[in-house]
Amino acid sequence: MKNTKFNYFRKTILLVLVLITSINCEREMSDDATIATYPKTAEIFTDAPVGMGTNFYFPYGPDANNPVGSKFSAWSVDSEVSYKGNASMRFDVPNANDPEGNYAGGILRIDGAGRDLTGYDALTFWAKASEGVTVGEIGFGEDFYPNKYITTMRNISLGTTWVKYIIPIPDASKLVQERGVFRYSAGTQGTNGAGYTFWIDELKFEKLGTIGQPRPSIATPVTDIIDTFIGVTIPNKDLRVIFNMPSGQDQIVYPAPAYFIFKSSNPNTATVDQNGKITVVGTGTAVITANIGSVLDTTTNEYIGGINSIDSITINSLGTFSLPPTPTRDQSNVLSIFSDSYTNVPVAYYNGFWFPGQSTTSADFSVNDNNFLYYKTFNYVGIATSGLNPATGAFIPPLNATNMTNIHFNMYIPNNVPPNFSFLISIEDWGPNQIDNGGDDTRQQIFVTASQVQANSWVTIEAPLTLVNRNNIGLIIMENINGSSLSDFYMDNIYFYKP
């Protein structure tokens, strides 16, 4: 027993001596010591890739919406064409029916440690094309994992002469070690599926100092008011930052959620996570806002510094939500346009915002992983089963529904059915040339009357397909007719089927 106590005492003394020695050895960092930093190289491509390593170009591969993927050979270095110097990057956008890939898209990712881009305010480049075209997306920040700070400019108009383009950085302080320095996606926009070529030169980050008035935005329209229910989750798809450019014009970039700090005025009604996803947890009202460049004081629920969003989202939670009937038809007998019960066919868009005249906006949501289309300020809307895939820019051919005999919808009208309700569903087949308004289109119209719907309840709308030819269905249109004032409604389980 004595030996045990003595050994314990001796070990205790040794431990104390070690701790004293460790404390005495601590000192401030030497003035000669440095914190690890990353290269601040601005250039990405001049006459050749700059500091990118040996394995840096990654085309987009196949996915659920595009089983072919982008064309692997779309990117190359062209020693015959350049804005400055001896070479440029060449992008050969393939025809929409190219079996090797029906669009061009991919990223440039640094092979090795990333770059410190905190000293810059924009990605800039010079570009031109073989003809006047619109390139779907160009940006930076995509490295395939974790894609945290993706920033994109959409629908870039290119002409046949060299023009300088500027993509502002939403918050450069975030880009301490960025590997994804360039991304693009280009389909056959405006060319009816015909391929073309465009070139980019002098691709680099710059500190211009002439980009001003950043205005973060999280809502469309400016103040969005959403009537919703407990259990609903609403992904934020409208994140933008508006900049005033050196030209004096405004320009929109679409940044990843990681640039923003989000908050809810009433977390007992709705919470918002770091990705901007809103979750309704109780009844009442909550206002969702965001800020770039700040921190959130969790004690006061106030932003410290930064730039507040110019808009907000007001959540009005009405209580518990009722789900529509679960479809029971076999997948083999269904071509699903929108449903969580089936595998959906590729769809170009669920809300074709057509100018001029369309007022319809979307506030789509999900409840317990069940997704719903929510149309607001409705007058008319289009669901396109043919067109450019919004994720890839690839062309989606019209839908072949030859073997289907009927169409099915579930519809929910909140609050009340307007007394002048009159609703029209049109199904368009674009004919053998597969072109909208190409001269060989046919259309079926389905009229829905007030007697077929009721407020605050899911109703089922079904109708037989009477189109003689239905192997090139490109569009489903829903619209108010006869002066109908229907404003808001939800849709689910939109599909063609056969018995």
C-alpha positions as CSV (number, residue, x, y, z in Angstrom):
1,M,0.0,0.0,0.0
2,K,2.8,2.4,0.9
3,N,4.6,1.7,-2.4
4,T,1.4,2.4,-4.3
5,K,0.8,5.7,-2.6
6,F,4.5,6.7,-3.2
7,N,4.3,5.8,-6.9
8,Y,1.1,7.8,-7.3
9,F,2.7,10.8,-5.5
10,R,5.8,10.6,-7.7
11,K,3.8,10.5,-10.9
12,T,1.8,13.5,-9.8
13,I,5.0,15.5,-9.2
14,L,6.3,14.5,-12.6
15,L,3.1,15.6,-14.3
16,V,3.2,19.0,-12.5
17,L,6.8,19.5,-13.6
18,V,5.9,18.7,-17.2
19,L,3.1,21.2,-17.1
20,I,5.3,23.9,-15.6
21,T,7.9,23.2,-18.3
22,S,5.3,23.4,-21.0
23,I,4.0,26.7,-19.8
24,N,7.4,28.2,-19.4
25,C,8.3,27.1,-23.0
26,E,5.3,29.0,-24.5
27,R,6.2,32.3,-26.1
28,E,4.9,34.6,-28.8
29,M,5.5,33.8,-32.4
30,S,8.8,35.1,-33.7
31,D,8.8,38.1,-36.0
32,D,10.6,35.8,-38.5
33,A,7.8,33.2,-38.5
34,T,5.2,33.4,-41.4
35,I,1.7,32.0,-41.8
36,A,1.3,29.6,-44.8
37,T,-0.2,31.4,-47.8
38,Y,-1.2,30.4,-51.3
39,P,-0.2,31.8,-54.7
40,K,-1.8,35.1,-55.7
41,T,-1.3,34.4,-59.5
42,A,-4.0,36.3,-61.4
43,E,-3.5,34.8,-64.9
44,I,-5.4,31.6,-65.8
45,F,-4.8,31.6,-69.6
46,T,-2.7,34.0,-71.7
47,D,-0.9,32.2,-74.5
48,A,-1.2,28.9,-72.5
49,P,-2.6,27.8,-69.2
50,V,-0.8,29.6,-66.4
51,G,0.3,27.7,-63.3
52,M,-2.6,25.2,-63.7
53,G,-0.5,22.0,-63.4
54,T,-0.8,19.0,-65.7
55,N,-4.4,17.8,-65.1
56,F,-6.7,20.8,-65.0
57,Y,-9.5,20.5,-67.5
58,F,-12.6,18.4,-66.5
59,P,-15.6,18.3,-68.8
60,Y,-19.0,17.7,-67.3
61,G,-20.0,14.0,-67.3
62,P,-23.3,12.3,-67.7
63,D,-26.1,12.9,-65.2
64,A,-29.7,12.0,-64.7
65,N,-30.8,14.8,-67.0
66,N,-28.2,14.2,-69.7
67,P,-27.0,10.6,-70.0
68,V,-24.4,11.6,-72.7
69,G,-22.8,14.5,-70.9
70,S,-20.7,17.3,-72.4
71,K,-18.4,16.7,-75.4
72,F,-15.0,15.7,-74.0
73,S,-13.0,17.4,-76.9
74,A,-14.9,20.7,-76.8
75,W,-12.0,22.6,-75.2
76,S,-8.6,23.1,-76.9
77,V,-5.8,25.7,-77.3
78,D,-6.0,27.5,-80.7
79,S,-2.7,28.8,-82.0
80,E,-4.3,30.4,-85.0
81,V,-6.7,32.8,-83.2
82,S,-6.0,35.1,-80.3
83,Y,-6.9,38.5,-78.9
84,K,-3.4,39.1,-77.7
85,G,-0.3,37.1,-78.1
86,N,-0.2,33.8,-80.0
87,A,-3.1,31.6,-78.8
88,S,-6.5,31.4,-77.2
89,M,-8.8,28.9,-75.6
90,R,-11.2,27.4,-78.2
91,F,-14.6,25.9,-77.4
92,D,-16.3,23.9,-80.1
93,V,-20.0,23.6,-79.1
94,P,-21.3,20.4,-80.8
95,N,-24.6,20.0,-82.6
96,A,-27.5,19.0,-80.4
97,N,-27.5,15.5,-81.9
98,D,-23.8,14.8,-81.5
99,P,-23.5,11.3,-80.1
100,E,-20.2,12.3,-78.3
101,G,-22.0,15.0,-76.3
102,N,-24.7,17.4,-77.1
103,Y,-23.2,20.5,-75.4
104,A,-19.9,21.9,-74.3
105,G,-19.2,22.4,-70.6
106,G,-16.6,21.9,-67.9
107,I,-14.2,23.5,-65.4
108,L,-10.6,24.5,-65.1
109,R,-9.3,23.4,-61.7
110,I,-5.8,24.0,-60.4
111,D,-3.8,20.8,-60.1
112,G,-2.4,21.4,-56.6
113,A,-2.9,24.1,-54.0
114,G,-5.5,26.7,-54.7
115,R,-4.9,30.5,-55.2
116,D,-5.4,33.4,-52.8
117,L,-7.9,35.6,-54.8
118,T,-8.7,38.0,-51.9
119,G,-6.9,40.9,-53.6
120,Y,-9.1,40.8,-56.7
121,D,-12.6,42.0,-57.5
122,A,-13.4,40.3,-60.8
123,L,-12.7,37.5,-63.3
124,T,-12.1,39.1,-66.7
125,F,-11.6,37.8,-70.2
126,W,-11.9,38.7,-73.9
127,A,-14.2,36.6,-76.1
128,K,-15.7,36.3,-79.5
129,A,-17.7,33.6,-81.5
130,S,-18.0,32.3,-85.0
131,E,-21.5,33.8,-85.1
132,G,-23.8,35.8,-82.8
133,V,-24.7,33.4,-80.0
134,T,-25.6,33.3,-76.3
135,V,-23.5,31.2,-74.0
136,G,-25.5,29.8,-71.1
137,E,-23.0,30.1,-68.2
138,I,-19.5,31.3,-67.5
139,G,-18.0,31.7,-64.1
140,F,-15.6,30.4,-61.5
141,G,-15.6,28.6,-58.1
142,E,-16.5,25.1,-59.2
143,D,-14.0,22.5,-58.3
144,F,-16.4,19.5,-58.1
145,Y,-16.0,19.4,-54.3
146,P,-17.2,21.2,-52.4
147,N,-18.2,23.8,-55.0
148,K,-18.5,26.2,-52.1
149,Y,-18.0,29.6,-53.9
150,I,-19.4,29.1,-57.3
151,T,-20.2,32.4,-59.1
152,T,-21.8,32.5,-62.5
153,M,-22.8,35.0,-65.1
154,R,-25.7,33.7,-67.3
155,N,-26.7,34.2,-70.9
156,I,-23.6,35.9,-72.2
157,S,-24.1,37.4,-75.6
158,L,-21.0,36.9,-77.9
159,G,-20.5,38.6,-81.2
160,T,-17.9,38.0,-83.9
161,T,-15.4,40.6,-82.7
162,W,-13.4,40.5,-79.5
163,V,-15.1,42.1,-76.4
164,K,-14.0,42.2,-72.8
165,Y,-16.3,40.6,-70.2
166,I,-16.2,41.1,-66.4
167,I,-17.6,38.8,-63.8
168,P,-17.6,40.5,-60.4
169,I,-16.6,38.6,-57.3
170,P,-19.4,38.8,-54.6
171,D,-17.0,38.7,-51.7
172,A,-13.3,38.2,-52.4
173,S,-12.4,37.7,-48.7
174,K,-13.9,34.2,-49.0
175,L,-11.5,33.1,-51.8
176,V,-8.4,32.3,-49.7
177,Q,-7.6,29.0,-51.4
178,E,-9.7,28.6,-54.5
179,R,-9.0,25.8,-57.0
180,G,-12.0,26.3,-59.3
181,V,-10.9,29.2,-61.5
182,F,-13.2,28.8,-64.5
183,R,-16.4,27.1,-65.5
184,Y,-18.6,27.2,-68.5
185,S,-21.7,25.6,-70.1
186,A,-22.7,26.2,-73.7
187,G,-25.5,24.6,-75.6
188,T,-27.1,25.5,-78.9
189,Q,-29.1,28.5,-77.7
190,G,-30.6,30.3,-80.5
191,T,-29.0,28.2,-83.2
192,N,-31.8,25.5,-83.5
193,G,-29.4,22.8,-82.5
194,A,-26.5,23.8,-84.8
195,G,-23.0,23.9,-83.3
196,Y,-20.7,26.8,-83.3
197,T,-17.3,27.9,-81.9
198,F,-16.2,30.6,-79.5
199,W,-12.8,31.7,-78.1
200,I,-11.7,33.1,-74.8
201,D,-8.3,34.9,-74.3
202,E,-6.5,36.8,-71.5
203,L,-8.5,35.0,-68.8
204,K,-7.4,36.3,-65.4
205,F,-8.5,37.8,-62.1
206,E,-8.1,41.6,-61.8
207,K,-8.5,44.4,-59.2
208,L,-10.4,46.9,-61.3
209,G,-11.6,49.2,-58.5
210,T,-14.4,50.4,-60.8
211,I,-17.1,47.9,-59.8
212,G,-19.6,49.5,-57.4
213,Q,-22.9,49.3,-55.5
214,P,-23.2,45.6,-54.8
215,R,-26.8,44.7,-54.0
216,P,-27.4,41.2,-52.7
217,S,-30.8,39.8,-53.5
218,I,-32.6,36.7,-52.3
219,A,-36.2,37.1,-53.7
220,T,-38.1,37.5,-56.9
221,P,-40.1,39.7,-56.9
222,V,-38.3,42.1,-54.6
223,T,-40.5,41.4,-51.5
224,D,-41.8,37.9,-51.7
225,I,-44.7,36.8,-49.5
226,I,-45.3,33.1,-49.3
227,D,-48.4,31.5,-47.7
228,T,-47.2,28.1,-46.6
229,F,-47.5,25.3,-44.0
230,I,-45.7,23.5,-41.2
231,G,-43.1,21.0,-42.5
232,V,-42.6,22.9,-45.8
233,T,-39.0,23.4,-46.9
234,I,-38.2,26.1,-49.5
235,P,-34.9,26.1,-51.3
236,N,-33.7,29.5,-52.3
237,K,-33.1,29.5,-56.0
238,D,-33.1,33.3,-56.5
239,L,-29.7,34.3,-55.0
240,R,-28.2,37.1,-56.9
241,V,-25.8,40.1,-56.5
242,I,-26.4,43.1,-58.7
243,F,-23.3,45.2,-59.5
244,N,-22.9,48.6,-61.2
245,M,-20.2,48.0,-63.8
246,P,-17.6,50.4,-65.3
247,S,-19.9,51.0,-68.2
248,G,-22.5,52.3,-65.9
249,Q,-24.8,49.4,-66.6
250,D,-26.0,46.9,-63.9
251,Q,-25.0,43.3,-64.1
252,I,-26.3,40.3,-62.3
253,V,-24.1,37.4,-61.0
254,Y,-25.5,34.3,-59.4
255,P,-23.4,33.3,-56.4
256,A,-23.4,30.2,-54.2
257,P,-25.2,30.4,-50.8
258,A,-21.8,30.3,-49.0
259,Y,-21.3,34.0,-49.8
260,F,-24.4,34.9,-47.7
261,I,-25.3,35.0,-44.1
262,F,-29.1,34.3,-43.6
263,K,-31.4,35.0,-40.7
264,S,-35.0,34.6,-39.7
265,S,-36.9,37.2,-37.7
266,N,-38.9,34.5,-36.0
267,P,-37.2,31.0,-35.7
268,N,-40.3,29.7,-34.0
269,T,-42.1,30.0,-37.3
270,A,-39.4,29.5,-39.8
271,T,-35.7,28.7,-39.7
272,V,-33.1,29.3,-42.5
273,D,-29.9,27.3,-42.8
274,Q,-26.5,28.3,-44.2
275,N,-27.6,27.4,-47.7
276,G,-30.7,29.6,-47.6
277,K,-33.1,26.7,-47.3
278,I,-36.2,27.8,-45.3
279,T,-37.9,25.3,-43.0
280,V,-41.4,26.1,-41.6
281,V,-41.6,24.8,-38.1
282,G,-44.7,26.5,-36.6
283,T,-47.6,28.9,-37.3
284,G,-47.1,32.6,-37.6
285,T,-45.0,35.0,-39.6
286,A,-41.2,35.2,-40.2
287,V,-39.2,37.5,-42.4
288,I,-36.1,36.0,-44.0
289,T,-33.2,38.3,-44.9
290,A,-29.5,37.9,-45.9
291,N,-26.2,39.8,-45.9
292,I,-22.9,39.5,-47.6
293,G,-19.6,40.3,-45.8
294,S,-21.0,40.2,-42.3
295,V,-21.2,38.0,-39.2
296,L,-24.4,37.3,-37.3
297,D,-24.6,38.2,-33.6
298,T,-26.5,35.2,-32.3
299,T,-27.4,37.0,-29.1
300,T,-29.1,40.0,-30.8
301,N,-29.9,38.3,-34.1
302,E,-28.4,41.3,-35.9
303,Y,-25.8,41.6,-38.6
304,I,-22.5,43.1,-37.8
305,G,-21.1,44.9,-40.9
306,G,-21.6,43.7,-44.5
307,I,-24.2,44.6,-47.0
308,N,-27.9,43.8,-46.4
309,S,-30.0,42.2,-49.1
310,I,-32.3,44.6,-50.9
311,D,-35.2,42.3,-50.4
312,S,-36.7,39.7,-48.1
313,I,-39.0,36.7,-48.0
314,T,-42.0,36.8,-45.7
315,I,-43.3,33.4,-44.6
316,N,-46.9,33.2,-43.5
317,S,-47.4,29.7,-42.0
318,L,-51.0,28.6,-42.1
319,G,-50.6,25.4,-40.1
320,T,-50.6,21.7,-41.2
321,F,-50.4,20.8,-44.9
322,S,-52.4,18.0,-46.5
323,L,-50.7,15.8,-49.1
324,P,-52.2,14.8,-52.5
325,P,-53.2,11.2,-53.1
326,T,-50.2,9.0,-53.7
327,P,-50.2,7.6,-57.3
328,T,-50.5,3.9,-57.6
329,R,-50.0,3.3,-61.4
330,D,-46.9,1.2,-62.4
331,Q,-43.9,3.2,-63.6
332,S,-43.8,1.2,-66.8
333,N,-47.2,2.7,-67.7
334,V,-46.2,6.3,-66.9
335,L,-44.2,9.1,-68.4
336,S,-43.8,11.5,-65.5
337,I,-43.3,15.2,-66.0
338,F,-43.3,16.1,-62.2
339,S,-43.8,13.6,-59.4
340,D,-41.8,12.2,-56.5
341,S,-43.6,8.8,-57.0
342,Y,-42.0,8.2,-60.4
343,T,-38.8,8.8,-62.3
344,N,-39.4,12.1,-64.2
345,V,-38.4,12.6,-67.9
346,P,-36.0,15.5,-68.5
347,V,-37.7,18.8,-68.5
348,A,-36.3,22.1,-69.7
349,Y,-38.4,24.2,-67.4
350,Y,-41.5,24.2,-65.2
351,N,-42.1,27.9,-65.5
352,G,-41.3,29.4,-68.9
353,F,-41.2,33.1,-68.1
354,W,-42.4,34.5,-71.5
355,F,-42.1,38.2,-72.4
356,P,-44.1,40.2,-72.8
357,G,-47.1,39.6,-70.6
358,Q,-46.5,36.8,-68.3
359,S,-46.8,37.6,-64.6
360,T,-46.5,34.1,-63.2
361,T,-43.7,33.5,-60.7
362,S,-42.6,30.3,-58.9
363,A,-42.2,29.6,-55.1
364,D,-41.8,25.8,-55.4
365,F,-41.5,23.9,-52.0
366,S,-41.3,20.5,-50.5
367,V,-42.9,18.8,-47.5
368,N,-41.1,15.8,-46.0
369,D,-39.2,15.4,-49.2
370,N,-42.3,15.6,-51.4
371,N,-41.9,18.4,-53.9
372,F,-44.6,20.7,-55.2
373,L,-44.9,23.3,-57.9
374,Y,-46.2,26.6,-56.6
375,Y,-47.4,29.2,-59.1
376,K,-48.0,32.7,-57.9
377,T,-49.5,35.9,-59.5
378,F,-50.7,33.5,-62.2
379,N,-51.9,34.3,-65.7
380,Y,-50.2,31.7,-67.8
381,V,-47.2,29.4,-67.6
382,G,-45.4,26.8,-69.7
383,I,-43.8,23.5,-68.8
384,A,-41.4,22.5,-71.6
385,T,-40.6,18.9,-72.2
386,S,-38.2,20.0,-74.9
387,G,-35.5,22.7,-74.9
388,L,-32.2,23.5,-73.3
389,N,-31.5,21.7,-70.0
390,P,-31.0,24.5,-67.5
391,A,-28.3,22.6,-65.6
392,T,-26.2,21.7,-68.6
393,G,-27.3,23.8,-71.6
394,A,-27.9,20.5,-73.5
395,F,-30.8,20.1,-75.8
396,I,-33.7,17.9,-74.6
397,P,-35.7,16.5,-77.6
398,P,-39.5,16.5,-77.6
399,L,-41.2,13.7,-75.6
400,N,-42.5,10.6,-77.3
401,A,-45.8,9.8,-75.7
402,T,-47.2,7.7,-78.5
403,N,-48.0,4.8,-76.1
404,M,-49.8,7.0,-73.6
405,T,-53.6,7.5,-73.6
406,N,-54.3,9.9,-70.8
407,I,-52.9,12.8,-68.8
408,H,-53.1,13.4,-65.0
409,F,-52.7,16.4,-62.7
410,N,-53.2,17.1,-59.0
411,M,-54.1,20.7,-58.2
412,Y,-54.6,22.6,-55.0
413,I,-56.1,26.1,-54.8
414,P,-55.4,27.8,-51.4
415,N,-57.8,30.2,-49.7
416,N,-60.7,30.3,-52.3
417,V,-61.7,29.5,-55.8
418,P,-62.4,32.8,-57.7
419,P,-66.1,33.0,-58.8
420,N,-64.9,33.5,-62.4
421,F,-62.6,30.5,-62.4
422,S,-61.8,29.2,-65.9
423,F,-58.6,27.2,-66.5
424,L,-57.2,25.9,-69.8
425,I,-54.5,23.2,-70.2
426,S,-52.9,22.9,-73.7
427,I,-50.7,20.1,-74.9
428,E,-48.5,20.9,-77.9
429,D,-46.9,18.4,-80.3
430,W,-44.2,20.1,-82.3
431,G,-44.4,17.7,-85.3
432,P,-41.7,15.9,-87.2
433,N,-39.4,19.0,-87.4
434,Q,-39.5,19.2,-83.6
435,I,-39.6,23.0,-83.6
436,D,-42.0,25.1,-81.7
437,N,-44.2,27.1,-84.1
438,G,-42.4,25.2,-86.9
439,G,-45.5,25.0,-89.1
440,D,-46.5,21.4,-88.3
441,D,-47.6,21.8,-84.6
442,T,-50.8,20.3,-83.3
443,R,-52.5,21.1,-80.0
444,Q,-55.0,19.5,-77.6
445,Q,-57.0,21.7,-75.2
446,I,-58.4,20.6,-71.9
447,F,-60.9,22.9,-70.2
448,V,-61.2,22.8,-66.3
449,T,-64.3,24.4,-64.9
450,A,-65.1,25.6,-61.4
451,S,-67.2,22.5,-60.7
452,Q,-64.1,20.4,-61.0
453,V,-62.1,22.1,-58.2
454,Q,-62.5,23.2,-54.6
455,A,-60.5,25.4,-52.3
456,N,-57.9,24.1,-49.8
457,S,-58.1,20.6,-51.1
458,W,-56.3,18.5,-53.6
459,V,-58.3,17.6,-56.7
460,T,-57.5,15.2,-59.5
461,I,-57.8,16.3,-63.1
462,E,-57.6,13.6,-65.8
463,A,-58.3,13.6,-69.5
464,P,-57.8,11.3,-72.5
465,L,-55.2,12.3,-75.0
466,T,-56.9,13.1,-78.3
467,L,-53.8,14.2,-80.2
468,V,-53.4,12.1,-83.3
469,N,-49.6,12.5,-83.2
470,R,-48.0,12.7,-79.8
471,N,-44.5,11.6,-80.4
472,N,-43.0,15.1,-80.3
473,I,-44.7,16.7,-77.3
474,G,-42.7,19.9,-76.5
475,L,-44.9,22.0,-74.3
476,I,-47.7,22.0,-71.7
477,I,-49.4,25.4,-71.2
478,M,-51.7,26.3,-68.3
479,E,-53.6,29.6,-68.4
480,N,-56.4,31.7,-67.1
481,I,-59.1,32.2,-69.7
482,N,-62.4,34.1,-70.0
483,G,-61.2,36.8,-67.5
484,S,-60.4,34.2,-64.7
485,S,-58.7,35.8,-61.7
486,L,-57.0,32.6,-60.3
487,S,-53.8,33.9,-58.7
488,D,-52.0,31.1,-56.7
489,F,-52.1,27.3,-56.9
490,Y,-50.0,24.2,-56.3
491,M,-49.4,21.3,-58.7
492,D,-48.1,17.8,-58.3
493,N,-48.2,14.4,-60.1
494,I,-48.2,15.7,-63.6
495,Y,-47.8,12.7,-65.9
496,F,-49.0,10.9,-69.0
497,Y,-50.2,7.3,-68.5
498,K,-51.8,4.3,-70.1
499,P,-54.2,1.9,-68.3
